Amino acid sequence: MADEIRKGLEGVLVAESGLSSIDGDAGRLVYRGYTIDDLAAGASYEEVLYLLWHGELPDEADLASFREAMAGAREVDDAVLDTVRALADADEEPMAALRTAVSQLSSTDPDAEHDPADREANLRKGRRITAKIPTILAAFERARRGEEPIEPREDLAHAANFLYMLNGEVPDDVLADVFDQALVLHADHGLNASTFSAMVTASTLADLHSAVTSAIGTLGGSLHGGANQDVMEVLKEVDAAEADPVDWVTEALEEGRRIPGFGHRVYNVKDPRAVILGEQSESLGEAAGDRKWYEMSVTIEEYVKDEKGLAPNVDFYSASTYYQMGIPIDLYTPIFAMSRSGGWIAHVLEQYEDNRLIRPRSRYVGPDEREFVPVEDR
């Protein structure tokens, strides 16, 4: 058993965590004992951050103090903004730009020199990282549109402030609430690939900025965070072809194409986050008087389920939800990172508390011992 290889570490237990629990057969996701349904309906992203980092939901005084600390950390140093502008001018991919900028944040963090395992310093750094990521993303998007960054506002909640910095207008309550709920849904999800990357980095006693930077790099892959962008590209392709969604998907599958947004390493049924985001996608369509994207998504979902036995994951409905909010498609995955940074930091805090260097083995399948021949005789 010790020598059994489990590709992708599937089914291998490597850690204990008190953060999130997933029941893939029941389609159930829980953060520290609270169902995702209850948290999405009743808690703000800031409340969920506090829950993940501190173990309990905050009372009113704790929440007010936490929000004030987060809001006060939103501004980004001019040197980082200069880097963001340069990356936008170079037409860099948004996830790569975010990865670079987050790494640079450590250069001006007042706790940068603290012991990596200093919990209080890490909580302060975590607040700064999580607060500044929206500022970085909004500045990058505006820079590539040829516009100046908009300074963050401390009187707006985390979700509303990002939309304000992105568009220059304070969002209405509906958009702000939908976006806040999306952030709650993406905040944590067990030992996914990007979270594991953060933990591996932290296990070497590297600093928190390095761990989050590692996670961002991992999230950028299309098999992880990049699928939500791929989903919207498919929906737009179906729409541009003016095709029946079932006919289009049937032809695509016959050509060997993969329909993104379906299947999950953990869930055997519909992702509970997709259930909630599907409802939000429908609500946004109704509010705009155009249910096209939602109805197209439902048609594809039902067909793929009947033909392939696959259920949608969180990426499938986050795509049409974000699109109807006017968010650029290639910002979907960076927004995923904006939310998941809270979960990454929570897992890193756990890793530091009971650290052991993560160092698995591989089975050698190369050549047997060979005689070395000097270069002149080869």
C-alpha positions as CSV (number, residue, x, y, z in Angstrom):
1,M,0.0,0.0,0.0
2,A,2.8,2.4,0.8
3,D,4.2,2.0,-2.7
4,E,0.8,2.5,-4.4
5,I,0.8,5.5,-6.8
6,R,-2.3,7.7,-6.7
7,K,-2.1,10.0,-9.7
8,G,-3.0,13.5,-8.8
9,L,-3.0,12.4,-5.1
10,E,-6.7,11.5,-5.7
11,G,-8.2,10.2,-2.4
12,V,-5.0,10.6,-0.5
13,L,-5.3,12.2,2.9
14,V,-2.4,14.6,3.6
15,A,-3.7,17.0,6.3
16,E,-6.4,17.7,8.8
17,S,-8.3,21.0,8.6
18,G,-11.1,22.8,10.5
19,L,-12.0,25.1,7.6
20,S,-14.3,23.5,5.0
21,S,-16.0,20.2,4.6
22,I,-17.3,18.8,1.3
23,D,-19.8,16.0,0.8
24,G,-19.5,15.1,-2.8
25,D,-22.4,12.7,-2.9
26,A,-24.9,15.0,-1.2
27,G,-23.6,18.2,-2.9
28,R,-22.9,19.9,0.4
29,L,-20.2,22.5,1.3
30,V,-19.7,23.7,4.9
31,Y,-17.3,26.4,6.2
32,R,-16.5,25.8,9.9
33,G,-19.8,24.1,10.5
34,Y,-22.0,26.6,8.5
35,T,-23.6,25.5,5.3
36,I,-22.7,27.5,2.2
37,D,-26.4,28.1,1.6
38,D,-26.8,29.8,5.0
39,L,-23.6,31.8,4.6
40,A,-24.4,32.9,1.0
41,A,-27.9,34.0,2.1
42,G,-26.9,35.7,5.3
43,A,-23.2,36.6,5.6
44,S,-21.0,39.1,3.9
45,Y,-17.6,38.2,2.5
46,E,-16.0,40.1,5.4
47,E,-17.9,37.9,7.8
48,V,-16.8,34.8,6.0
49,L,-13.2,36.0,6.1
50,Y,-13.4,36.5,9.8
51,L,-15.0,33.1,10.2
52,L,-12.2,31.4,8.2
53,W,-9.4,33.2,10.0
54,H,-10.7,33.3,13.5
55,G,-12.9,30.2,13.8
56,E,-16.2,32.0,14.7
57,L,-18.5,34.5,13.1
58,P,-17.9,38.0,14.4
59,D,-20.4,39.9,16.5
60,E,-21.3,43.5,15.5
61,A,-18.3,45.1,17.2
62,D,-15.8,42.5,15.9
63,L,-17.2,42.9,12.4
64,A,-17.0,46.7,12.5
65,S,-13.4,46.6,13.7
66,F,-12.5,44.0,11.1
67,R,-14.1,45.9,8.2
68,E,-12.4,49.1,9.3
69,A,-9.0,47.3,9.3
70,M,-9.7,45.8,5.8
71,A,-10.9,49.0,4.3
72,G,-7.9,50.9,5.7
73,A,-5.5,48.5,4.0
74,R,-6.9,48.9,0.4
75,E,-4.5,51.4,-0.9
76,V,-1.6,50.1,-3.0
77,D,1.9,51.6,-3.1
78,D,2.8,53.7,-6.2
79,A,5.6,51.3,-7.1
80,V,3.1,48.4,-7.3
81,L,0.7,50.5,-9.4
82,D,3.6,51.4,-11.7
83,T,4.2,47.7,-12.2
84,V,0.6,47.1,-12.9
85,R,0.6,49.9,-15.5
86,A,3.7,48.4,-17.2
87,L,2.1,45.0,-17.3
88,A,-1.1,46.4,-18.8
89,D,0.9,48.2,-21.4
90,A,2.7,45.0,-22.2
91,D,-0.6,43.2,-22.7
92,E,0.1,40.8,-19.9
93,E,-2.5,38.2,-19.0
94,P,-4.5,39.4,-15.9
95,M,-3.6,36.4,-13.8
96,A,0.1,36.8,-14.5
97,A,-0.2,40.5,-13.7
98,L,-1.9,39.7,-10.4
99,R,0.7,37.1,-9.6
100,T,3.5,39.6,-10.1
101,A,1.8,42.4,-8.2
102,V,1.0,40.3,-5.2
103,S,4.6,39.2,-5.0
104,Q,5.7,42.8,-5.1
105,L,3.4,43.7,-2.2
106,S,5.8,42.1,0.2
107,S,8.4,44.9,-0.6
108,T,6.3,47.5,1.3
109,D,4.5,45.3,3.9
110,P,5.5,46.5,7.4
111,D,5.4,42.9,8.7
112,A,7.6,41.5,5.9
113,E,10.5,40.7,8.3
114,H,8.4,38.9,10.9
115,D,8.9,35.2,11.5
116,P,6.8,33.3,8.9
117,A,5.0,31.4,11.7
118,D,4.0,34.6,13.6
119,R,0.2,34.3,13.6
120,E,-0.6,37.8,14.4
121,A,1.8,39.2,11.8
122,N,0.3,36.8,9.3
123,L,-3.2,38.0,10.1
124,R,-2.2,41.5,9.5
125,K,-0.4,40.5,6.2
126,G,-3.5,38.5,5.2
127,R,-5.8,41.5,5.7
128,R,-3.5,43.6,3.6
129,I,-3.1,41.1,0.8
130,T,-6.9,40.4,0.6
131,A,-7.7,44.1,0.8
132,K,-5.2,45.1,-1.9
133,I,-6.0,42.4,-4.5
134,P,-9.2,44.2,-5.6
135,T,-7.3,47.4,-6.0
136,I,-4.7,45.7,-8.1
137,L,-7.3,44.1,-10.4
138,A,-9.3,47.2,-10.9
139,A,-6.2,49.3,-11.6
140,F,-5.0,46.7,-14.1
141,E,-8.3,46.7,-16.0
142,R,-8.5,50.5,-16.1
143,A,-4.9,50.8,-17.1
144,R,-5.3,48.6,-20.2
145,R,-8.4,50.6,-21.1
146,G,-6.2,53.7,-21.0
147,E,-7.9,55.0,-17.8
148,E,-6.4,56.1,-14.5
149,P,-6.9,53.9,-11.4
150,I,-9.7,54.9,-9.0
151,E,-8.7,55.2,-5.4
152,P,-10.6,52.8,-3.0
153,R,-13.3,54.1,-0.7
154,E,-13.3,53.1,2.9
155,D,-17.1,53.6,3.2
156,L,-17.9,50.8,0.8
157,A,-17.9,47.0,1.5
158,H,-15.3,44.8,0.0
159,A,-17.4,43.7,-3.0
160,A,-19.0,47.1,-3.7
161,N,-15.7,48.8,-3.5
162,F,-14.2,46.6,-6.2
163,L,-17.1,47.3,-8.6
164,Y,-16.7,51.0,-7.8
165,M,-13.0,51.0,-8.6
166,L,-13.6,48.9,-11.7
167,N,-16.4,51.1,-13.2
168,G,-16.2,54.4,-11.5
169,E,-19.7,54.2,-10.2
170,V,-21.0,52.9,-6.9
171,P,-23.0,49.7,-7.8
172,D,-26.6,49.4,-6.9
173,D,-27.5,47.1,-4.0
174,V,-28.5,44.2,-6.3
175,L,-25.2,44.1,-8.1
176,A,-23.2,44.6,-4.9
177,D,-25.1,41.8,-3.2
178,V,-24.8,39.3,-6.1
179,F,-21.0,40.0,-6.3
180,D,-20.6,39.7,-2.5
181,Q,-22.4,36.4,-2.6
182,A,-20.1,35.1,-5.4
183,L,-17.1,36.0,-3.3
184,V,-18.6,34.0,-0.3
185,L,-19.2,31.0,-2.5
186,H,-15.6,31.0,-3.8
187,A,-13.8,31.7,-0.5
188,D,-12.7,28.2,0.3
189,H,-13.1,24.6,-1.0
190,G,-11.0,22.1,0.9
191,L,-7.6,21.0,-0.4
192,N,-7.9,22.1,-4.0
193,A,-4.9,22.5,-6.2
194,S,-4.1,26.2,-5.5
195,T,-4.7,25.7,-1.7
196,F,-2.3,22.8,-1.7
197,S,0.3,24.9,-3.6
198,A,0.0,27.5,-0.9
199,M,0.5,24.9,1.8
200,V,3.5,23.3,0.1
201,T,5.1,26.7,-0.1
202,A,4.3,27.5,3.5
203,S,5.6,24.2,4.7
204,T,9.1,25.3,3.8
205,L,8.5,28.3,6.1
206,A,8.4,30.7,3.2
207,D,6.4,33.8,3.9
208,L,2.7,34.4,3.3
209,H,3.2,36.5,0.2
210,S,5.2,33.6,-1.4
211,A,2.4,31.2,-0.5
212,V,-0.3,33.3,-2.0
213,T,1.8,34.0,-5.1
214,S,2.2,30.2,-5.6
215,A,-1.5,29.7,-5.2
216,I,-2.3,32.4,-7.8
217,G,0.0,30.7,-10.3
218,T,-1.8,27.4,-9.7
219,L,-5.2,28.9,-10.0
220,G,-4.5,30.2,-13.4
221,G,-4.6,26.8,-15.1
222,S,-7.7,25.9,-17.2
223,L,-8.2,22.8,-15.1
224,H,-8.7,24.8,-12.0
225,G,-9.7,28.5,-12.0
226,G,-9.5,29.1,-15.7
227,A,-12.7,27.1,-16.5
228,N,-15.1,30.0,-15.8
229,Q,-13.6,32.0,-18.6
230,D,-13.8,29.0,-21.0
231,V,-17.5,28.5,-20.1
232,M,-18.4,32.1,-21.2
233,E,-16.3,31.7,-24.4
234,V,-18.4,28.6,-25.3
235,L,-21.7,30.4,-24.5
236,K,-20.7,33.3,-26.7
237,E,-19.6,30.9,-29.5
238,V,-23.0,29.2,-29.4
239,D,-24.8,32.6,-29.5
240,A,-22.6,33.9,-32.3
241,A,-23.4,30.8,-34.4
242,E,-27.1,31.4,-33.8
243,A,-27.3,27.7,-33.2
244,D,-29.6,25.6,-31.0
245,P,-27.5,24.9,-27.9
246,V,-28.2,21.2,-28.0
247,D,-27.2,20.9,-31.6
248,W,-24.0,22.9,-31.0
249,V,-23.0,20.9,-28.0
250,T,-23.7,17.6,-29.8
251,E,-21.5,18.6,-32.7
252,A,-18.8,19.8,-30.4
253,L,-18.7,16.5,-28.5
254,E,-18.6,14.5,-31.7
255,E,-15.6,16.6,-32.7
256,G,-13.9,15.6,-29.4
257,R,-14.3,19.0,-27.8
258,R,-14.7,19.3,-24.0
259,I,-17.5,21.4,-22.7
260,P,-16.0,23.3,-19.8
261,G,-17.8,23.8,-16.4
262,F,-18.9,20.2,-16.0
263,G,-17.6,17.5,-13.6
264,H,-15.6,17.9,-10.5
265,R,-12.9,15.9,-8.7
266,V,-15.0,16.0,-5.5
267,Y,-18.6,16.3,-6.4
268,N,-20.6,13.5,-7.9
269,V,-23.7,15.6,-8.1
270,K,-24.4,19.3,-8.9
271,D,-22.0,21.6,-7.2
272,P,-24.0,23.4,-4.4
273,R,-22.3,26.7,-5.4
274,A,-23.6,26.2,-9.0
275,V,-27.1,25.9,-7.6
276,I,-26.9,29.3,-5.9
277,L,-25.1,31.0,-8.8
278,G,-27.6,29.6,-11.3
279,E,-30.3,31.4,-9.3
280,Q,-28.3,34.6,-9.4
281,S,-27.8,34.3,-13.2
282,E,-31.5,33.9,-13.7
283,S,-32.3,36.9,-11.4
284,L,-29.8,39.1,-13.3
285,G,-31.3,38.1,-16.6
286,E,-34.8,38.8,-15.5
287,A,-33.8,42.2,-14.1
288,A,-32.2,43.1,-17.5
289,G,-35.1,41.7,-19.4
290,D,-32.9,39.2,-21.2
291,R,-32.8,35.6,-19.9
292,K,-30.8,34.4,-22.9
293,W,-27.6,33.5,-21.1
294,Y,-29.3,31.7,-18.3
295,E,-31.7,29.8,-20.5
296,M,-28.8,28.7,-22.8
297,S,-26.9,27.5,-19.7
298,V,-29.8,25.5,-18.4
299,T,-30.3,23.8,-21.8
300,I,-26.7,22.8,-22.0
301,E,-26.7,21.7,-18.4
302,E,-29.7,19.4,-18.9
303,Y,-28.2,17.9,-22.2
304,V,-24.8,17.2,-20.8
305,K,-26.3,15.6,-17.7
306,D,-28.5,13.3,-19.8
307,E,-25.8,12.5,-22.3
308,K,-22.6,12.4,-20.2
309,G,-23.9,12.0,-16.7
310,L,-22.0,15.1,-15.7
311,A,-23.3,17.9,-13.4
312,P,-22.2,21.5,-13.6
313,N,-19.5,22.9,-11.2
314,V,-19.2,26.4,-9.8
315,D,-17.5,27.7,-13.0
316,F,-20.5,27.0,-15.2
317,Y,-22.9,29.5,-13.7
318,S,-20.3,32.0,-12.4
319,A,-19.6,32.7,-16.1
320,S,-23.0,34.0,-17.1
321,T,-23.4,35.7,-13.7
322,Y,-20.2,37.8,-14.1
323,Y,-21.0,38.4,-17.8
324,Q,-24.3,39.9,-17.0
325,M,-22.6,42.2,-14.4
326,G,-20.5,43.6,-17.2
327,I,-17.2,42.1,-15.9
328,P,-14.6,41.4,-18.6
329,I,-14.3,37.7,-19.3
330,D,-10.5,37.4,-18.6
331,L,-11.1,38.9,-15.1
332,Y,-13.2,35.9,-14.0
333,T,-10.3,33.9,-12.8
334,P,-8.5,36.8,-11.1
335,I,-11.9,37.5,-9.3
336,F,-11.8,33.8,-8.2
337,A,-8.3,34.6,-6.7
338,M,-9.7,37.7,-5.1
339,S,-12.1,35.6,-3.2
340,R,-10.0,32.5,-2.6
341,S,-7.2,34.5,-1.2
342,G,-9.1,34.3,2.1
343,G,-9.2,30.5,2.0
344,W,-5.5,30.3,1.0
345,I,-4.5,32.4,3.9
346,A,-6.6,30.4,6.4
347,H,-5.0,27.1,5.2
348,V,-1.5,28.6,5.4
349,L,-2.3,29.7,9.0
350,E,-3.2,26.1,9.8
351,Q,-0.1,24.8,8.1
352,Y,2.2,27.1,10.1
353,E,0.5,26.0,13.4
354,D,1.3,22.4,12.9
355,N,4.0,22.5,10.2
356,R,5.9,19.6,8.6
357,L,7.7,20.0,5.3
358,I,5.5,18.6,2.5
359,R,7.8,16.2,0.7
360,P,6.2,13.2,-1.1
361,R,8.2,10.5,-2.9
362,S,8.2,9.4,-6.5
363,R,8.9,5.9,-7.9
364,Y,12.0,5.9,-10.1
365,V,11.3,4.3,-13.5
366,G,14.4,5.5,-15.4
367,P,17.4,3.4,-16.7
368,D,19.4,1.1,-14.4
369,E,22.9,2.1,-13.5
370,R,24.9,2.9,-16.6
371,E,28.6,3.3,-17.2
372,F,29.7,6.9,-17.5
373,V,31.6,7.8,-20.7
374,P,33.6,11.0,-21.0
375,V,32.3,13.5,-23.5
376,E,35.2,13.0,-25.9
377,D,34.4,9.2,-26.2
378,R,30.7,9.4,-26.7
